Amino acid sequence: MQTILENLNPEQRSAVTLPAESALILAGAGSGKTRVLTTRIAWLIQTGQISPSGIMAVTFTNKAAKEMQARLSAMLPINTRSMWIGTFHGLCNRLLRAHFKDASLPQTFQILDSQDQLSMVKRLMKAHQIDDDKYPPRSAVYFINSAKEQGLRADKVMTYDPTSRQLAEIYAIYEQQCQRDGVVDFAELLLRTVELLTVHQPLREHYQQRFRHILVDEFQDTNDLQYRWIKLMAGSSAAVLAVGDDDQSIYAFRGANVGNMALFEREFQVRHRIKLEQNYRSHGHILDTANALISNNVDRLGKNLRTDAGKGELIRIQEAGSDTQEAHWIVEQIKELTRQGMANCDIAVLYRSNAQSRVIEHALFSASLPYRVYGGLRFFERAEIKHAIAYLQLMDNPHNDSAFLRVMNFPTRGIGAKGQETLQDTARQRSISLYAAVPHLTGKAGTTLSAFVRLIEAARFETQMMSLPELVQRVLEMSTLIQHYQLEKEGEDRIENLEQLVSAAALFLKEEGFDPHAPALLGPAGTAMSAGPALLQPGEPELIEADAALATLMSPLSAFLSHASLEAGDNQAQVGQDALQLMTVHSAKGLEFDAVFITGLEEGLFPHENSAKETGGVEEERRLMYVAITRARQRLFLSFSQNRMLHGQVRYNTRSRFLNELPDENVKWLSPQNNHSWFAAPKSAWDSNGNYSESFNFQTRSAKQPEHHIVVANDHGWRIGQNVQHARFGEGIIIKLEGSGSQCRAHIQFNRLGTKVLDLSVAKLEKV
């Protein structure tokens, strides 16, 4: 007994030795919650309160379940494989296998993974002649899973318009097909189990009597259906130990309901709430910063992390002039950390949005630093970027068969497998490219493929005098890639990545010394693309050579495509190689590193601009920032930039409100604070919803503007880059001035409302 409990701190010991009743454990980051969970199970078994078969432990990942089993095996001589320890989906699968007849399933029912589910939806939509452009299959899958997670069958889904009615019909068709095939998807595992336990009283009572102790990890991440499942399994007598941290609830977009923790306390009549506040991961300055930040959230269950590891290093905060400068600063700091002996794999660079990784990846690539994108793909390896690159490759060379095959039917144009096969056969027989083979096709395949070729020719003709960023932007529009992803429920990240491709093109021109205004399809000597549109034959020159010596030089587009290929494949960290870790903050949850960089701390980016539109959105963003901070063990670096190239445009930024919520005694500004080019409102300026308070009186500040922002003032004394306050619209920054005298207008990017154009002769603005 003493051996099991002797390495626990007082809080952990209290949690492990709780009486046999429901309790809530508030487990802070790095507080040893896995140790508490496994030791609680071992203690219950060792003290004879329950046998291993009477315990059920629920986790969110297979990795966590396996770790729990391994730790238990090390504590007690028991067979943990027979115990009910697993994920929600895994345990539901186990129950349904045992009671397949009662669940109206075949004994050998199969489970569809995410890709299988999408493939089935695509097949069914095609068979029922449902337009997959108007109703993207991914959106249909999202609709189906969301409905199931709410406990709704197809005939119970509320429909309000033609779109929701069509999606509900797809759900019904899919549901019928799954039943005929004897297959279930992940969401169905949970829903089918809840339905079975709800209607089958003897079965429900059997499991309620069997499992007298139920332990649930990461309780803050449970959705409504998972909570219903827990209630059904527990009944009125089981002791449920809920372990979680409301300050780390960051998955509302997946359906997680942080309110389940408070609901659990009420419905299970919890008398014991224990806080695990002793942190075994981070140094003091890091924890003090995290505590101060999260204290700005309301309706918390409340806790404060502490450590015996000492204060450690101050948190470094860097203000950069641009996102490129920010990335180069990160590279230099990483080099210094590795010179001091820190391994690359112990360093993480975190960002709020996947699109931010591009400029960071480019800086690491240029510095020959190996890196790995955790839980995702490198920028130039992402599917949407590969699609866009394929279109650009066809701009540069229509006879590129690989590029042609990739996008001739993406987005969908009705070019079926048979038509593609016919095209490839024709090209092979005539020893010509796919592009050149199109005119030789007849019938539907010839018609649809000819339309695609005309699209490529029109794009080449229209963009022949455009600069590289303009060409990329126009190709994204003409290809309809952005429109395609706008129809997807989760297409926002992909659209952001596509827009970042325009920024990548602009940065490439600058770094490689190309004329930023030179036509992308022209060589540096002014060679001209042959006028079109017209079908080009293999071997025909695409450029009219004005000078034989200069004809070998690459056009800006060709050079950019070569750069993209090299950056996608070069410096790729090999398995087992010591590499830097790049990831979104969401992906970082559950991980820890010696040094962490949190980048892009600007209003509209982190917190994300969408958070202001959602109830509790800013509080969830603050929890996300809290998670990011508590990933760091020894060193923490925060950074932001005065301007950032996003979506193909330069954005002038105000620093994140989160930076202003950090205690002065825990941070070190690497650039003088009185040199900041913007105004960060104090805590009293924000209301509980993350909006500017109407009662707060903004005071004018005399902070000196950075020299690179200063522009000759106009008649009213305003300048580009100047921070202003509007009584109605809040704080913003002037990004453009036009006109003079009484006709002068300012384009102002406001933190909450985006860009507005104001007449300076009547607008009531204050300098801040």
N, C-alpha and C positions, 0 to 999 in steps of 0.2 A: 504493500500500500504506500509506504513512505517513498519507495523508489519511484512510483508513478507521480507523486505529488511534489517531490522535493525540489524540482527545478522550476516550479511555478511561482510567479509573483503573487502577492495577496489577492489582487483582483482576479487573476486567472484561477487561483485556488477556489475562490468563492464561486466562480462560474461552474467549475468542474464538480463541486460538491453540493450543488443546489438540491433541494428536496425534489421529489418526483411530482413536479407540477410545471405548467408552462411558464416560460421566462423569456425575456428579451435581453440579448447580449449586444451592446453597442461596441463593436470592435473597430477601433481606429486603425488607420493605415499602419502596417508594420507592427501591430500589437500582438501577434502570435495567435490569431484566431484558429488556424488549422491545428495548432497544438492543443488549444482548448477543446475543440470539437473531438479530436481523437482521444484525448485523455479523458474526457467526459464519458465516452463510450467504454473505454477500458475500465474506468472506475466503476461504472454501473455493473459491468460484467464481473469484475474482480470482487466486488462487495456482495455479489449474489442477488442483486436487486432485479436482474433480468438476464435471460439467456441471450446469446448472440442472435438467435432467430427472432427475438422480440424487439429488435432495434431496426429502425430504418433511417438512413442518412441520405439527404438529398443535396446534390451539388449542381453547379451549372456547367461544368466541363468534365470530360472524361479524364483529363489530366489531374484535376483536383480529386476525383474519385479514386484514381489509382494511387495518388500520394497518400490519401487517407488510409487506404487498405495497407499500403506498405508500412506506414507508421504503426498501425494497429498490430500488424504481424510482428513488428520489432518489440512491442510491449507485452503481448500475450501469446501463448501457444495455441492459437485458434485458427481455423480455416476461414479467412475473411472472404474468400471467393464465393462462399455460399450465403454470405450476409447480403442484405438488401442495402447496398451502398452504391449509388450511381446518380446519373443525371435524371431530370424529370422524364425526358424521352426514354432513357434506358429502362427506368423502373416501370413506366407505363407499358413498354414493349414486353417486359417480363410478365406483368399481370395479364396482358391480353393473350400472350402465348398460353398461359395456364387456363384461361377461360375463353378460348376462341369461339366456342359454340354460343355462349351467352352474349358475346359481342358481335355475333352474326358475321364471323370471319372464318375463312378456311384455315385449317391447321397450319398450312404452309404459307400463310400470307407473307408477302414481300413488302419491304419498305422502300419507298421512292426517295432518293436523295434530291437535293435542290435542282440539279441538272436534269434528272429523270422527270421530275415534276414539270419543269418548263417544257421539255420535249413532248410530253403527253399533251399539255395544253396547246402547243403549236399544232400537233397532229389533229386534235379534235376541232380546233378552229378552222383548219384547212378543210377537214371533212364536212363541216357544216357551213362552209363558204362564208366565214366571218372575216371581215376585212382586218388583217393584222397591222395595217398602217393606222387605221382609225382606232383600233383597240390592240395595242401592243401586247404580246403574250406575257411579257414580264409584268405589265400593269395588272393583267388578269390574275397572275399568280399572287401578286401582292394583295389584291382584293380578296382572293380566296383565303389566304393565310390570315389576313387581318380579321375576316369574318369568323374563322374558326377560333382564333384567339379570344374573340368576344363571346364564344359559345354559340354561334349562330350557324344553322344549316342554311342551305340555299333558299329554302322556302320561307325562312324567317328574316332574311335580309331586307331592310327597308330600302326602297328605291325611290328616287326623286326626279330622275330625268332619263332620257334615252340611254345615256352612257351607263348609269348605274343599273338600269334594267338589262342592258346587254351583258354587262359583267356578271350580273346575277344569273343570267341564262347560261353563260359559260360555266359558272360555278356548278349549276345543276347538271349540265352535261358531263362535266368532269367528275362530279360526285357519283353519277350513275356508272360511268366507265370504270372508276376505281373499284366500285362494288362488284361489277362483273368480272374484273380482272383479279380480284382478291388482293389488292395492294392498298397501302396506306402511306401518306406522307407524314412528315414530322409533326405538323400541327394536328393531324388526325389522330396520332397516337394519344395525345393528351385529351382531345375532345371526346374520342371514343371511350376512353377510360372514365372520364367524368360522367358521361351519359350512362355508362354501364353501372357505375357505383350509385348513381342517382336513382335508377329505376329498380335495381336488384337489391332489395333490402337484406336478404340472407348473406349475400356476398359482401356487402358493405359492412355488416356487423361482424363477419368473420375477420376481416382485416383490421377493423377497429379494436377487436379483442386481441388480435395477435400482436400488433405493434403498439406496445404501451409507451414507447419512447420514440419520438420522431425528431430528428435534428435537421435543420434547414440552413444551409450556407448561403451567403450573399442574398439575404432576404429582401434587401432594398431593390433587387432586380426582378422580383417576381411580378408577373402580370396578373390580371384579374382571374383568368382561367386557372393558372397555377395555384393561386390562393384558394380558389374553390376546391381544387383537387386536395390540397393540404387539409382543408376543413372536413372533407368527406372521409379521408383516411384517418383523421384524428378522432372524429366524433366528439363526444362530451367528456371522455375520461383520459385520453392519451396525454402525456406530457410532451408538449412541443417546445423545443429549444430553438428559437429563431435568432440567428447570428447575422448581423449586418451592420451597415454604416450608412445612415441617411445622407451624410455629407459626401458620399461617393456614388450617389444615385445619378447616373448620367445616360441612361438608356430609355428615356421617355419616348424617343422616336421608334423604339422597338416595342412599345407597349408597356414597359416597366412602370409600375405605379408605386412611387415612394410612399404614398399614403397607406399602403398595406401594413407598414410597420405600426402606425398609430391605430389602425383598424384592428390589427392583431392584439394589441394591448387591451383594447376594449372588449372584443368579442371572446377572447380567451381568458379574460379576467386576470391579467398578469399582475402579480404582486411584486415580482422581482425584476428590476431593471439594473443590470450591471454594466458599468462602463470600463472597457479595456483601454486605458489611456497611456500606458507605458509603451513607448515606441522603441523598437530594437533595430531600426533601420537608419534613421536620419540624425544629423547633428542639430543642436539647439536653435541656431539661427533659422534653419529651414523650417523646423516645426513651429517656432514662434510666428514666422511669416504666414504659414498655412493657417494657424489658429486665428490670427488677426483677420485674414482675408475672409474665412468662412463665417466669422462672427457677424458679418454684414447680412447674412441670410436670416430671414425670419422663420418662425415655426420649426426650428430645429429641435431635435430631441436633446442635443447639447452634449459636448465633451471638449476637453482640451488635451492635446497630445503633449507628452513630456518625454525627456530622455536623460539618461545618466552619462551620455557619451560626450558631454561638453558642448560648448557653443559652436566650435568649428569655424569655418570661413564665412565671412559676410557674403550675402547674395550680391552678385555683380549685375548691374543694370547698364546696358549700352544703348545709346541713342545713335542711330546711323542716319546718314543723309539719304540713303536709298536702300532698296532690298538687296541690290548687288553688293553694296558696301557692308550691309549686315551679314551677308553670306561669307564675304571675305574675312570679316572679323571673327566669325565662328570658326573658320578654317584656321586662323592664326591661334586662337585660343586652344583648339584641339591639338595643334602641333605642340604647343607649350605643355599641355597636359601629358602628352605621350613622351615628351622629352623628360618630364618628371617621373616617368615610369608607369603611367596609367595605361592599361591595355585599351585598344580601340573598342573592343566588345563591351567595355564597361562605360562607354560614353554613348549617350542617346541625344538625338536632336528631334524635338517634338514640334509639331505644327498643328493648327486647328483644322486646316483644310488640305486635302491631298494636292491641290493645285499649287500650294506653296513650295512643294518639294522641288519643283523644277529648278529654281535659281540656286537652291542649296546643293542639289545634285550636280549642277554645272560647276559650281565652285569646288566641290570635292573632286570631281572628274579632272578639272584643270590642275588641281594640286596633287593628282595621282594618289589620293587617299581612298583606300578600299572601303566600301560601305554596302550595307544591305538594307533594303526597304522591308521592314517587318510587317507581316500581314497584308502585303500588297505588292504591286509591281513598280519598277522604276518608271519614271515619267514617260520615256520614249518606248516603253514596253507595254503600256496600257492599251487595251483593245481599241478604244476610241481614238487614241493618238495614232495607232498603227493604221486605222482606217483613213484618217486624215492624211497621213504621210503617203499612203497608197495613191490617193487622189493627186497629191502634189507630184508624186513620181510620174503619173500619167501626164501631168502638165509638162514635165521635163522630157519625158520620153514615152509616148503612147504605146510603144512596142514592148514595154515591160510586162511580160506575161504574168508574173507573180502579182504585181499590183493590180492588173486587169482582173484577174481571178478573184482577188480579195474583195473588190468593191463593185463589180459589175451588177451584183444583186444585193448591194447593201448601201443605203436602205433598200428594202424589198421593192423590186420593180416587176415582179411576175416572171422572172427568168428562171424557169424550173431546172431540175437536175438533167432532164433530157436535152433541153436546149444547150446547157453548158457542155454536155458530153458531145453533142453534135458540133459545136464550135471547136472544141479541142481536136476532134477527129479531122475536121476540115483543115485546121491549121497544120496538123501533123502531115496530112496527105500532100499539102501544097508547100510544105517547108516554109511557112510564113508565120508571122506573129498572130496572136488572137485578134488583135486590133485590125490587122490587115485582112483577116479571114471573114470579118463580119459581112462585107458586101456580097460574099459568095453564099450566104445563107438565105433561105426562103421560109415562107410560112410565119407562124407566130414567133418562133425563135429569132428569125431574121428581123422582124418588125421591132421587137422589144430591144434586141441588142443594137440595132441601128439607132434607136432613140438614145441609148446610153452613149454610143459613139458621138452622136450629135451634141450631147451634153458636154463631153470632153472637148470636142472641137470648139464649141461656143465659149467654153471657159478659157481655153488657150487663146482664142482670138480676143476675147474681152479683156484679158489680163496681161496682154503682151507688153504694155507700156506701164504697168503698175510696179511700184516698189514691192519688195519681198513681203513686208507685213500686210500691205494692201492686198497682194495676191493671195496670201494665206487666208485673210479674212473673207475675201470674195469666194474662194473655193469652198470654204466652210458653209457659206450661204448657198451657193449653187448646188453643192452636193446634197443639201438638205440634212446633213448630219445633225446640226443643232436642233432643227425641227423634230427630227426623229427622237432625240433624247429628251426633248421637252415633253413628249407624250409618255415617258416612263415615270413611274412614281418616284423612283430613286435616281433619276437622271441628272440631278443638279450637279453632283460632283463631276460627272462626265462632261457636262457643258462647261464647267469651270476649267477643266483640264484642256478642252478644245480652245477656249479663249486664251489660255496661257500659252498655247502654241504660237499665237500672234506675238505675244511678249517675247517668247524665245527667239522668234525670227528677228525682232528688232534688236535684241541684245546681241545676237550673232553678228549682225551687220556692224554694230559698234565695235565689238571686240576684234573682228577680223579686218577692220579698216575699209569696208566697202562703203561706197557712197550711199547713204541711207535713202536717197531719192532716185537712185538708178533703177531702171526696169529690171525686174528679177530674172526675166527670160533673156536678157541681153548680156553679152560678155562685157568686160570692163573697157574694151576699146570701142564700144558702140556698135557691135555687130547686131544685125536685126533679125528677128524671127520672120520666117517666110509668112506672108499674108495668108490668111485662111478665112473661113474654114474650108478644108478639103482633106479627104482621106490621104494620109501619108503612106507611102509604100516602104517596106523594109529597105534600109540602106540609104534612103533619101536623106540628104542633110537637112537638119532642122534649123541650122543657122547659116546665113549667108556670110561666108568668110571675107571680112574686109581686109584682114591682114593674116597671112598664113601663120606667122609667129604667135599672134595673139589668139588664134582660133583654138589653141590647146588649153587656154585658160578657162576656168570654170565660171559659169554664170553664178550670180548670187544664189539662185534656187538650187543649182547642182551642188554648190558648195555646202549649202545648208542641209540638203538631204544626206550628203556624205557625213557631215558632222553628226546628224541625228543617228545614223547607223553606227558610227563609231562610239558615240556616247551610250547607246543602248547596249552595246556588246563589250566595250572596253571597261577595264577596272572592275569587272563584276566579281564580287567576293565569292570565292569558292567555298564549298561545304567544309566547315571546320576552320576556315581562315579567320584570323583576327580582324574583324571589320566593325566599323562604326554602325550604329543602329539608327535608322531613320523611321519615323512613324507618326501617325496622327495621335493626338492625346487619347482618343477613344481606344486605340490599339494598345496604348501603354498601360492600361489598367491591369493591375496584378503583377506588373514587372517592377524591377528596381535596378538602378545603375549608380556607379560611383559619381559620375558627373552628368548633369542634365542641362540641355539648352532648351528654353521655351522661347520660340520665335514669333514674330508678327504680332506683338501685343499692342494692337491698335483698335480703336473703336470701329465697329463694322466688320472686323476680322476676328478678334477675340476680346470681348464677346462678339459673336457673329451677328450681323445685321438682322437676321431673321428672328433673333431672340426677342427683340423689342415688340414683335407682332404677336407673341404667344404669351399667355398667362403663365407666369413663373419661368419664362424663358431665360431671363437674365440670371435668375437664381440657379438654374441648371448649368448655365455657362460658368458661373462662379464655382459650382461644385466641380466642374470639369477642370478649372484652373487649380482647384485644391488638389485634385487627383494628380495633375501634372507636377505640382510642387513636391508632393510627397513621394514621387518616384525617385528623388535624389537622395543619395546616402551622404555624400561628402561635399560636393560642390554643385552650386546652382547658378545658372546664367540666364538672365532675361534680356530680351532685345526687342527693339521696334525701330521703325524707320520713318523719316519725314515724308517720303513718297515711295510708292510701290507700284510696279507695273502689274496690274491685274486686269483680266478680261481685255487685254490689248490696249489699255489706256492707263495713263499715269494718274494715280490717286494721291491726293495730298491728305495726310492723315493726322488725326489727333490721337495722342497716346491713350491706351486702354485705361478705363476707370479703375481696373484692378491694380494697376501700378500705384495709384494714389491711395489704395487701401492697405499698403504694406508699411509696417512701422519703420521709421527712419533709423532706429538703432540697429536694425537687422540687415540693412542694405547699404551698398556702396555704389554710388553713381560714378561710372567711368568717364562721364562728361559732365561738366558743371551744370547743376540744375537751373541756374539762372540763365543758361544759354538755350533752354528749351524753347522751341518755336511755337508751342501751342499751350493752351490752358487746360489743365486737367481739373475738373470740378471736384471740390471736397465732398466728403460723404454726405453732408447735409444737402447737397444739391440734387441728390437722386431720391425719388420716392421708392416705395417697396416694389413697384413694377419695373424699375430700371429706367424710368423716364425722369426728365428734369422736373424738379418741383417748381410749381408756379410761384411759391412764396420765396424761393431763394433769390437773393439779389447778387447777381454776378458783378464783381468789382473789376475795374480796368487794371490790367497788369502792364508793367513797363519792361517785360522781358525782351531782351534784344533778339531780333530775328537773325537767323543764320545768314551769312553773307550771300550764299547761293540762292536764297529765296528773294532777296531784295530786288525789286523792280521799280523803275522811276514811277513815283506816285502820280495819280491823275489829278484832275481839278479838285476833287473832293478829298485828296490826301490818302486814298486807299491804294493798296498795292497787292499784287499776286502773292499768295503765300501767307497773307495776314489773317490772323484769327479774329473772328467777329462774334458778337452775340446779338441775336434778334429776339425781341420780346415774345414773339409767337413761335418761331421756328427753333429756338435754342441756339446752341453753339455750332459754328461752322468755320470753313476756311475758304478764302477767295481763290478760285482756281483760274479765273479768266476775267479780264476787263475789256470792255469795248465801248467805243464812242467817247465823247468828251462833253464838258459843260453840262447843260441840263439834259443831254441825251445819253449820259454815261450810265451803263448798266454793268452789274457784276454777276458773274456766275459763281454761286456759293454752294459748296458741298456741305450740307448740314448732316450732323451725326445721326439724327433720327429719321430725316425725311428725304435724304438724297440731295440731288442738285436742283437748285431753283435759281431763276434769273430775276434779279431785283433792280428796280430803277433807283439809283443812288440819290436822286434829287428828292425822293419822297420816303424811301425806306429808312426806318429808324434802326440804325446799327450802332453798336458800341464796339470799340476796340478792346480786345482782351489779351 
